[in-house]
Amino acid sequence: MDDSTVALTIVIVVAVFGVIVAAGWHIWYALGLARVFAQHETDTWRAWVPFMNDAEVLRLGRVDPVKVALFLVPIVNVYALVLKGIAARRLDAEAGRGVGSTVLAVILPPVWAMLAAQTRTPAPVAAPVEAAPAPGVAFPTPAAAIASVAPPRPAGAIIDAPPAPAQLAPAASTPLAAPAPTASPLPPAPPAPVVPAAATPPARPVEMLEEPAPLTRRARRGGEDATAVVRAPAAWELLLPTGETAPVTARVIVLGRNPSATEPGAQYVAVSDEARTVSKNHARVEWNGASWSITDLGSTNGVAVVDAAGVEQILPAEGTASVTERFVLGDAVVVLRQTTV
């Protein structure tokens, strides 16, 4: 065997050994990432596709996944490695892991993936659930809204005065017997007044007369000044990104791609978008008696609320904010509006 044959044999052995090592490295990395992706409710098959698995890590860490292409550019791939470290650090922080785990994500990705697969992100503590009304029952309307729709009282209207209290009857002709003297130093109590049998019923409190009634007395008689009562909106609905509407039937609404029914009495609404930016359990919307609020349930792509001026406010992880009309789950815009019946 000459020297050229020996050299070729060595090259083939080294190449085969390198392929085996690379395949084992990839399988080890993919096994850990598949479990991590399952925890974050994303497709596990992405863990087995080279470059797509790192792109998914960037997306879960809120970094543009398109920048995974920088790994193919010499020298610039160092910047791509830094971006991967940033994404891994955000995932580690959410799961309560330290900086050492992030260092493993850069130098030993399979070890980091297996460690991350064994550490679950703590689930958010759910607020106490308020008793939900029966389906179809209107939510209580704020006091300001009730005052704005109360029927106006005609000018010059006179409120009926409450009937005069019953007059006490005069004492009977037969004098009452005087109380027996006692040894107590206190003076004797005066005799109780005698009330006639046909006494006038007690007057209603004045504040009862001030409450607006659905119809006044003159309206019941068909008077010309009868005023119709304008009802406040008595129903709420969600306008989903697909154009469909979902009537609101509970005080607590859980929204997501496929929300899990874990809260008794809550309403679960599935929100789908083509970009798959909505998590399985993304956000929780709750009615507090006067307004709506939304809470991020640890979603991957976050929650934002939009005010009347169209300005978006991004909620922190598991944060809560008031909802005026529109809010955004990932890239999906949802409108919460009150409808008239």
C-alpha positions as CSV (number, residue, x, y, z in Angstrom):
1,M,0.0,0.0,0.0
2,D,1.5,3.2,-1.1
3,D,1.4,6.6,0.7
4,S,-1.4,8.0,-1.5
5,T,-3.7,5.1,-0.6
6,V,-3.0,5.6,3.1
7,A,-3.7,9.3,2.9
8,L,-7.0,8.7,1.1
9,T,-8.0,6.1,3.7
10,I,-7.3,8.6,6.5
11,V,-9.3,11.3,4.7
12,I,-12.3,8.9,4.3
13,V,-12.2,7.8,7.9
14,V,-12.0,11.4,9.2
15,A,-14.9,12.4,6.9
16,V,-17.0,9.5,8.0
17,F,-16.2,10.2,11.7
18,G,-17.1,13.9,11.2
19,V,-20.4,13.0,9.6
20,I,-21.3,10.7,12.5
21,V,-20.4,13.4,15.0
22,A,-22.4,16.1,13.2
23,A,-25.4,13.8,12.9
24,G,-25.3,12.9,16.6
25,W,-24.9,16.6,17.5
26,H,-27.9,17.5,15.4
27,I,-30.1,14.7,16.8
28,W,-29.2,15.6,20.3
29,Y,-30.0,19.2,19.7
30,A,-33.3,18.4,17.9
31,L,-34.5,16.1,20.7
32,G,-34.1,18.9,23.3
33,L,-35.6,21.6,21.0
34,A,-38.6,19.5,20.2
35,R,-39.5,19.4,23.9
36,V,-38.8,23.1,24.3
37,F,-41.1,23.9,21.3
38,A,-43.8,21.6,22.8
39,Q,-43.7,23.7,26.0
40,H,-44.2,26.9,24.0
41,E,-47.0,25.3,21.9
42,T,-45.3,25.5,18.6
43,D,-44.6,22.9,15.9
44,T,-42.1,20.3,17.1
45,W,-41.1,19.2,13.6
46,R,-39.2,22.5,13.2
47,A,-36.6,21.3,15.7
48,W,-35.4,18.7,13.1
49,V,-34.9,21.1,10.2
50,P,-31.5,22.8,10.2
51,F,-31.6,26.6,10.4
52,M,-35.4,26.5,10.8
53,N,-34.8,25.3,14.4
54,D,-32.6,28.3,15.2
55,A,-35.1,30.6,13.5
56,E,-37.8,29.3,15.8
57,V,-35.5,29.9,18.8
58,L,-35.1,33.5,17.6
59,R,-38.9,33.9,17.2
60,L,-39.6,32.5,20.7
61,G,-37.0,34.9,22.1
62,R,-38.7,37.9,20.3
63,V,-36.0,38.3,17.7
64,D,-36.6,38.5,14.0
65,P,-36.4,34.9,12.8
66,V,-35.3,36.0,9.3
67,K,-31.9,37.0,10.7
68,V,-31.0,33.3,11.0
69,A,-29.7,33.7,7.4
70,L,-26.8,35.6,8.9
71,F,-25.3,32.3,10.0
72,L,-24.4,31.6,6.4
73,V,-22.3,34.8,6.0
74,P,-18.7,34.6,7.2
75,I,-17.8,37.0,10.0
76,V,-21.4,38.3,10.1
77,N,-22.4,34.9,11.6
78,V,-20.8,36.2,14.8
79,Y,-23.5,38.8,15.0
80,A,-26.1,36.0,14.4
81,L,-24.6,34.1,17.3
82,V,-25.1,37.2,19.5
83,L,-28.7,37.4,18.5
84,K,-29.3,33.8,19.3
85,G,-27.7,34.4,22.7
86,I,-30.2,37.3,23.3
87,A,-33.1,35.2,22.4
88,A,-31.9,32.3,24.6
89,R,-31.4,34.8,27.5
90,R,-35.0,36.0,27.2
91,L,-36.3,32.4,27.3
92,D,-34.0,31.6,30.2
93,A,-35.3,34.6,32.1
94,E,-38.9,33.6,31.6
95,A,-38.1,30.1,33.0
96,G,-36.0,31.4,35.9
97,R,-32.7,30.1,34.6
98,G,-29.4,32.0,35.1
99,V,-26.8,33.5,32.8
100,G,-24.9,30.2,32.8
101,S,-27.7,28.5,30.8
102,T,-27.5,31.3,28.2
103,V,-23.7,30.7,27.8
104,L,-24.5,27.0,27.1
105,A,-27.0,28.1,24.4
106,V,-24.0,29.8,22.5
107,I,-21.2,27.2,23.0
108,L,-23.1,24.0,23.6
109,P,-26.6,24.3,22.1
110,P,-27.6,20.6,22.7
111,V,-26.9,20.9,26.4
112,W,-28.8,24.1,26.6
113,A,-31.8,22.6,24.8
114,M,-31.9,19.5,27.1
115,L,-31.7,21.8,30.2
116,A,-34.4,24.0,28.9
117,A,-36.6,21.0,28.1
118,Q,-36.4,20.0,31.8
119,T,-37.3,23.4,33.1
120,R,-40.9,24.6,32.6
121,T,-42.0,28.2,32.5
122,P,-44.1,28.9,35.7
123,A,-47.7,29.2,34.9
124,P,-49.4,32.6,35.7
125,V,-51.5,32.7,38.8
126,A,-55.1,33.1,37.8
127,A,-57.1,35.8,39.6
128,P,-60.2,34.7,41.5
129,V,-63.0,34.1,39.1
130,E,-66.1,36.2,39.7
131,A,-69.5,34.4,39.4
132,A,-70.5,34.6,35.7
133,P,-74.1,35.6,34.8
134,A,-76.3,33.3,32.8
135,P,-75.9,33.4,29.0
136,G,-77.9,36.3,27.5
137,V,-78.0,38.3,30.8
138,A,-76.9,41.9,30.2
139,F,-73.8,43.1,32.1
140,P,-74.4,45.9,34.6
141,T,-74.1,49.3,33.0
142,P,-71.9,52.0,34.7
143,A,-73.6,54.6,36.8
144,A,-72.5,57.4,34.4
145,A,-74.2,55.6,31.5
146,I,-77.4,55.2,33.4
147,A,-77.5,58.9,34.3
148,S,-77.0,59.8,30.7
149,V,-80.0,57.9,29.4
150,A,-82.4,58.7,32.3
151,P,-85.7,60.3,30.9
152,P,-85.7,64.1,31.5
153,R,-88.4,65.5,33.8
154,P,-90.7,67.9,32.0
155,A,-90.1,71.6,32.9
156,G,-92.4,72.8,35.6
157,A,-93.3,69.3,36.7
158,I,-94.4,69.0,40.3
159,I,-93.3,66.0,42.3
160,D,-96.2,64.7,44.3
161,A,-95.6,65.4,48.0
162,P,-95.7,62.4,50.3
163,P,-99.0,62.0,52.1
164,A,-99.2,63.6,55.5
165,P,-98.4,61.3,58.4
166,A,-101.4,59.9,60.3
167,Q,-102.7,62.2,63.1
168,L,-102.7,60.8,66.5
169,A,-106.2,60.2,67.9
170,P,-107.2,62.1,71.0
171,A,-107.1,60.3,74.2
172,A,-110.0,58.1,75.1
173,S,-112.7,59.5,77.3
174,T,-111.9,57.0,80.0
175,P,-108.8,58.2,81.7
176,L,-105.9,55.7,81.7
177,A,-105.0,54.2,85.0
178,A,-102.0,55.9,86.6
179,P,-98.9,53.7,86.9
180,A,-98.2,52.2,90.2
181,P,-95.5,54.1,92.2
182,T,-92.2,52.3,92.3
183,A,-89.1,52.7,94.3
184,S,-87.1,53.7,91.2
185,P,-85.8,57.2,91.2
186,L,-86.6,57.6,87.4
187,P,-89.9,59.3,86.5
188,P,-92.7,57.1,85.2
189,A,-92.9,56.7,81.4
190,P,-95.7,58.6,79.7
191,P,-98.7,56.6,78.4
192,A,-98.5,55.3,74.9
193,P,-100.7,57.2,72.4
194,V,-103.7,55.3,71.0
195,V,-103.8,55.1,67.2
196,P,-107.2,54.5,65.5
197,A,-107.7,51.2,63.6
198,A,-108.1,52.8,60.2
199,A,-104.7,54.5,60.2
200,T,-103.2,56.0,57.0
201,P,-100.4,53.7,55.6
202,P,-96.9,55.2,56.2
203,A,-95.5,57.5,53.6
204,R,-92.9,56.2,51.1
205,P,-89.4,57.7,51.5
206,V,-88.8,60.8,49.4
207,E,-85.7,59.2,47.7
208,M,-88.0,56.5,46.2
209,L,-90.0,59.3,44.4
210,E,-86.8,60.7,42.9
211,E,-85.8,57.4,41.1
212,P,-86.7,57.5,37.4
213,A,-89.4,55.0,36.5
214,P,-89.9,53.4,33.1
215,L,-93.2,55.4,32.7
216,T,-94.5,58.4,34.6
217,R,-98.1,58.7,35.7
218,R,-99.0,61.1,32.8
219,A,-97.4,58.6,30.4
220,R,-99.6,55.9,31.7
221,R,-102.6,58.1,31.1
222,G,-101.4,58.6,27.5
223,G,-100.4,62.3,27.9
224,E,-98.8,64.1,25.1
225,D,-95.5,64.6,27.1
226,A,-94.9,60.9,27.5
227,T,-91.2,60.2,27.0
228,A,-89.8,56.9,25.7
229,V,-87.0,55.4,27.8
230,V,-83.8,54.9,25.8
231,R,-82.2,51.6,26.9
232,A,-78.4,51.4,27.4
233,P,-76.5,48.8,25.3
234,A,-77.1,45.5,26.9
235,A,-74.7,43.1,25.1
236,W,-71.1,42.8,24.2
237,E,-69.4,41.0,21.3
238,L,-65.9,40.3,20.0
239,L,-65.1,41.1,16.3
240,L,-62.4,38.5,15.4
241,P,-59.7,38.9,12.7
242,T,-61.6,36.5,10.4
243,G,-64.6,39.0,10.4
244,E,-66.7,36.7,12.6
245,T,-68.4,37.9,15.7
246,A,-68.5,36.1,19.0
247,P,-71.2,37.2,21.5
248,V,-69.9,37.6,25.0
249,T,-71.7,35.3,27.5
250,A,-69.4,35.5,30.6
251,R,-67.5,38.0,32.7
252,V,-64.2,36.2,32.0
253,I,-63.0,35.5,28.5
254,V,-60.0,33.4,27.6
255,L,-58.6,33.9,24.1
256,G,-56.0,31.9,22.2
257,R,-55.4,29.7,19.2
258,N,-57.0,26.7,21.1
259,P,-57.6,27.8,24.7
260,S,-57.9,25.1,27.4
261,A,-61.1,25.1,29.5
262,T,-59.5,25.3,33.0
263,E,-61.6,28.2,34.6
264,P,-65.1,27.3,35.6
265,G,-67.7,29.8,34.3
266,A,-65.3,31.4,31.8
267,Q,-65.9,31.8,28.1
268,Y,-63.3,30.4,25.7
269,V,-62.9,32.0,22.2
270,A,-60.5,30.7,19.6
271,V,-58.6,33.4,17.7
272,S,-56.8,32.3,14.5
273,D,-54.5,34.2,12.2
274,E,-52.6,33.1,9.2
275,A,-49.2,34.0,10.6
276,R,-49.8,31.7,13.7
277,T,-48.8,34.5,16.1
278,V,-51.5,33.7,18.6
279,S,-50.5,31.3,21.5
280,K,-52.7,28.5,22.6
281,N,-53.7,30.4,25.8
282,H,-52.9,34.0,24.9
283,A,-54.8,36.5,27.0
284,R,-57.6,36.8,29.6
285,V,-60.3,39.5,29.4
286,E,-62.3,40.3,32.5
287,W,-65.3,42.6,33.3
288,N,-64.9,44.4,36.6
289,G,-68.4,45.8,36.8
290,A,-67.6,49.1,35.0
291,S,-65.0,48.3,32.3
292,W,-62.9,45.6,30.7
293,S,-59.3,44.7,31.4
294,I,-56.9,42.3,29.6
295,T,-54.1,40.2,31.1
296,D,-51.2,38.6,29.1
297,L,-51.1,34.8,29.9
298,G,-47.4,34.5,29.2
299,S,-47.9,34.5,25.4
300,T,-45.1,34.2,22.9
301,N,-45.8,37.3,20.8
302,G,-47.3,39.5,23.5
303,V,-50.4,41.6,23.9
304,A,-51.0,45.3,23.0
305,V,-54.0,47.6,23.7
306,V,-55.0,50.4,21.3
307,D,-56.4,53.7,22.7
308,A,-58.9,56.0,21.0
309,A,-56.1,57.8,19.2
310,G,-54.8,54.6,17.7
311,V,-51.6,54.4,19.8
312,E,-50.6,50.9,20.8
313,Q,-49.4,50.1,24.4
314,I,-47.5,46.9,24.6
315,L,-48.1,45.0,27.9
316,P,-45.2,43.5,29.8
317,A,-45.1,39.7,30.2
318,E,-48.2,38.7,32.3
319,G,-49.2,42.4,32.6
320,T,-52.7,43.9,32.8
321,A,-54.2,47.0,31.2
322,S,-57.7,48.4,30.5
323,V,-59.4,47.8,27.2
324,T,-61.1,50.7,25.4
325,E,-62.1,49.0,22.2
326,R,-59.3,47.2,20.4
327,F,-56.4,45.0,21.4
328,V,-53.8,43.0,19.5
329,L,-52.8,39.3,20.2
330,G,-49.5,38.8,18.4
331,D,-50.5,40.1,14.9
332,A,-54.3,39.5,15.3
333,V,-56.5,42.5,16.0
334,V,-59.6,41.9,18.1
335,V,-62.4,44.5,18.7
336,L,-64.5,44.4,21.9
337,R,-67.6,46.4,21.4
338,Q,-71.0,46.9,23.0
339,T,-74.1,46.4,20.8
340,T,-77.6,47.7,21.2
341,V,-80.5,45.4,21.5
